[in-house]
Amino acid sequence: EDGVKEPLSLVIKGVVVTEIQDYSGTYPYLLGQIRADRNEIEFDNVNKGSMTAQTIHILNTTGETIEPVIMHLPDYLKAEISPTRIAPNKPAEISIVLNSDKLPRMGLTQTNVFLGKYPGDKVAPEKEISVSTIMIPSFSQDAASSPTAPQLLLSATSLVRSEMSGKPEALKGEIILQNIGKSTLEISSLQMSTAGMQVSLGKTQLDPTESTKLKIQLNDIELQQIKKKPLILMITNDPSNPKVIIDIK
């Protein structure tokens, strides 16, 4: 406490588990020789400065005792595995912890990490876990309710590939963006989740009542070979709509 000169000590008591007892779900994914309940992680609507975590449940189906490890972690992620040694046919939990202060940018950040059986295991595509993070700007309540705030209006929030014009390798569409607010709208980030997409935006700053076109071109042949869901992400200074996702269906 403030003003207390004597040091304080904190004692935490607990039980170190050797086996996860409370998970009753299934393990539909195979990561190398280890089964898991998921092979993708999404950290959505993250504000800078926040710490958050997601859990992957795993089952050792290798036939031997393993000491699993998450490989190729970027500096904004860390992994905690409990228990650290897993006997055959026994479960464990992996906690993937995000430190948003270390994210390289606002908007979408994607990476792939890999689940190994032991430290120094080889990286391979079949051991891959995809991790995506969307960091958005935070606004005060006053900013969100301000009558002078910018406000984004879109002519559509999704595109259907079968309804777009052009050849399969060059499908074309467009969406109109308009600022119906009272101050300048800024689009600070425009990103695509996968390859096979091209976008262009007429203007990144819109005065009140001003509009612009978002032109989109897709290679449907290439998109069909990619397992990630195609989408377009925009980050804006509209406090009621800081994250805009345009789905490609």
C-alpha positions in Angstrom: 0.0 0.0 0.0 1.1 3.6 -0.5 3.0 5.0 2.5 3.9 1.6 4.0 7.6 1.3 4.5 7.7 -2.3 5.5 7.9 -4.8 2.5 4.8 -6.9 2.0 4.9 -10.7 1.2 2.4 -12.5 -0.8 2.0 -16.3 -0.4 0.1 -18.2 -3.0 -1.0 -21.8 -2.4 -2.1 -24.2 -5.0 -1.9 -27.7 -6.5 0.3 -28.5 -9.5 -1.7 -30.7 -11.7 -0.3 -33.7 -13.5 -3.4 -34.3 -15.6 -6.2 -32.1 -17.0 -9.4 -33.4 -15.5 -12.2 -31.0 -16.5 -12.1 -31.1 -20.4 -14.9 -33.3 -21.9 -14.7 -32.2 -25.5 -13.2 -34.0 -28.5 -9.8 -33.7 -30.3 -10.7 -33.5 -34.1 -7.4 -32.1 -35.3 -4.1 -34.0 -35.7 -1.0 -31.8 -35.2 1.8 -34.1 -36.1 1.1 -37.1 -33.8 -0.7 -35.0 -31.2 -4.5 -34.6 -31.3 -6.0 -31.1 -30.5 -9.4 -29.5 -30.1 -8.4 -26.7 -32.5 -5.7 -25.7 -35.0 -6.6 -22.0 -35.3 -6.7 -19.1 -32.7 -8.3 -15.7 -33.2 -7.7 -12.8 -30.8 -10.5 -10.4 -31.9 -11.2 -6.7 -30.9 -7.9 -6.4 -29.0 -7.1 -3.0 -27.5 -3.4 -1.9 -27.1 -2.1 -2.6 -23.7 -4.4 -5.6 -23.0 -3.2 -9.1 -22.1 -5.4 -12.0 -23.1 -5.1 -15.8 -23.5 -6.7 -18.7 -25.4 -6.6 -22.4 -24.6 -5.8 -25.4 -26.8 -6.6 -28.8 -25.4 -4.3 -31.6 -26.6 -4.1 -35.4 -26.2 -0.9 -37.4 -26.5 -1.5 -40.1 -29.1 2.2 -40.6 -29.9 2.6 -43.8 -27.8 5.5 -42.2 -25.7 5.9 -39.6 -23.0 6.4 -36.2 -24.6 7.4 -32.7 -23.5 5.4 -30.6 -26.0 6.6 -27.1 -27.1 5.2 -24.3 -29.2 7.8 -23.4 -31.9 8.3 -20.1 -33.9 6.5 -17.9 -31.4 6.7 -14.2 -32.3 7.6 -11.8 -29.4 4.0 -10.8 -28.9 3.0 -14.4 -28.0 4.0 -16.8 -25.3 2.9 -20.4 -24.6 2.3 -22.1 -21.3 1.8 -25.9 -21.3 0.4 -27.8 -18.3 1.5 -30.4 -17.5 4.9 -30.1 -19.1 5.3 -33.9 -19.5 2.5 -35.9 -20.9 2.2 -39.7 -20.7 0.7 -41.7 -23.6 -3.1 -41.1 -24.0 -3.1 -38.3 -21.4 -4.4 -34.7 -22.0 -2.8 -31.3 -21.4 -3.6 -27.7 -21.9 -1.7 -25.1 -24.0 -2.4 -21.4 -23.0 -1.4 -19.0 -25.8 -0.9 -15.6 -24.2 -1.0 -12.3 -26.2 0.8 -9.2 -25.2 -0.9 -6.5 -27.4 1.8 -3.9 -26.5 4.2 -5.9 -28.7 1.9 -6.2 -31.8 3.6 -4.6 -34.8 0.6 -2.7 -36.1 -3.1 -1.8 -35.7 -5.4 -4.0 -37.6 -4.8 -7.6 -38.7 -1.6 -9.5 -37.7 -1.3 -13.2 -38.7 1.3 -15.8 -37.9 1.8 -19.5 -37.8 3.3 -21.4 -34.8 4.0 -25.2 -34.6 3.4 -27.8 -32.0 6.4 -30.0 -31.4 6.7 -33.2 -29.3 9.8 -31.9 -27.5 12.3 -29.0 -27.6 14.2 -29.0 -30.9 11.5 -30.9 -32.8 11.3 -30.2 -36.5 8.8 -27.7 -37.9 6.4 -29.2 -40.4 3.1 -28.0 -42.1 1.1 -30.7 -40.4 2.0 -29.3 -37.0 0.9 -25.8 -37.8 -1.4 -23.6 -35.7 -2.6 -20.4 -37.3 -2.9 -17.3 -35.0 -4.7 -14.1 -36.1 -5.1 -11.0 -34.1 -7.2 -7.9 -34.8 -6.1 -4.8 -32.8 -8.6 -1.9 -32.8 -8.3 1.7 -31.5 -10.0 2.4 -28.2 -12.3 5.3 -27.7 -13.6 7.0 -24.6 -17.4 7.0 -24.0 -17.5 10.7 -24.7 -15.9 10.2 -28.1 -18.3 7.3 -28.9 -21.4 9.4 -28.1 -20.1 12.7 -29.6 -22.5 14.2 -32.2 -19.5 15.5 -34.1 -17.8 12.1 -34.5 -17.1 10.7 -38.0 -19.5 8.0 -39.1 -18.9 5.4 -41.9 -21.7 4.1 -44.1 -21.0 1.2 -46.5 -23.1 0.2 -49.5 -22.4 -3.4 -48.6 -20.5 -5.4 -46.0 -20.0 -8.6 -48.1 -19.4 -9.7 -51.7 -20.6 -12.9 -53.2 -18.1 -14.3 -55.7 -20.8 -15.9 -57.9 -22.4 -12.5 -58.3 -19.2 -10.6 -59.2 -18.3 -9.7 -62.8 -15.3 -10.9 -64.8 -13.4 -14.1 -65.4 -12.8 -16.5 -62.4 -9.2 -15.3 -62.2 -10.2 -11.7 -62.2 -13.6 -11.2 -60.5 -14.4 -7.5 -59.9 -16.6 -5.7 -57.5 -16.8 -2.4 -55.6 -18.3 -0.9 -52.4 -19.1 2.7 -51.8 -17.8 4.3 -48.5 -19.4 7.5 -47.3 -18.8 9.7 -44.2 -22.2 10.6 -42.8 -20.7 12.1 -39.6 -19.7 15.6 -38.7 -15.9 15.4 -38.8 -13.2 13.9 -41.0 -13.3 10.1 -41.4 -9.9 8.4 -41.6 -9.2 4.9 -42.8 -5.9 4.1 -41.2 -5.6 0.5 -42.3 -6.8 -1.6 -45.2 -5.8 -5.3 -45.2 -6.6 -8.6 -46.8 -6.6 -11.9 -44.9 -5.2 -14.0 -47.8 -3.5 -14.0 -51.1 -5.6 -14.0 -54.3 -7.1 -10.5 -53.5 -6.4 -7.0 -54.7 -8.0 -3.9 -53.3 -7.7 -0.1 -54.0 -9.3 2.8 -52.1 -9.9 6.1 -53.8 -9.3 8.2 -50.6 -8.3 7.4 -47.1 -9.7 10.6 -45.6 -13.3 11.6 -46.2 -14.8 15.0 -45.2 -18.5 15.0 -44.0 -20.9 13.8 -46.8 -17.9 12.8 -49.0 -17.7 9.3 -50.5 -15.2 7.1 -52.2 -15.0 3.7 -53.9 -13.3 0.5 -52.6 -12.5 -1.5 -55.7 -11.9 -5.3 -55.2 -10.5 -7.9 -57.5 -10.4 -11.6 -56.7 -8.7 -14.6 -58.2 -11.4 -17.2 -57.4 -9.2 -20.1 -58.7 -6.4 -19.2 -56.2 -8.9 -18.5 -53.4 -10.3 -22.0 -53.7 -6.9 -23.4 -52.9 -6.5 -21.4 -49.7 -7.9 -22.7 -46.4 -8.1 -19.3 -44.7 -11.4 -17.4 -45.0 -11.0 -14.4 -47.4 -12.0 -11.1 -45.9 -11.1 -7.4 -46.1 -10.4 -5.5 -42.8 -10.5 -1.7 -42.4 -9.5 0.2 -39.3 -11.2 3.6 -39.0 -11.5 6.5 -36.5 -15.3 6.1 -36.4 -15.7 5.4 -32.7 -18.9 3.3 -33.3 -17.3 1.3 -36.1 -13.5 1.2 -35.6 -13.3 -2.3 -37.2 -15.0 -3.0 -40.5 -14.9 -6.5 -42.0 -16.0 -7.2 -45.5 -16.7 -10.9 -46.0 -16.0 -12.6 -49.3 -18.5 -15.4 -49.8 
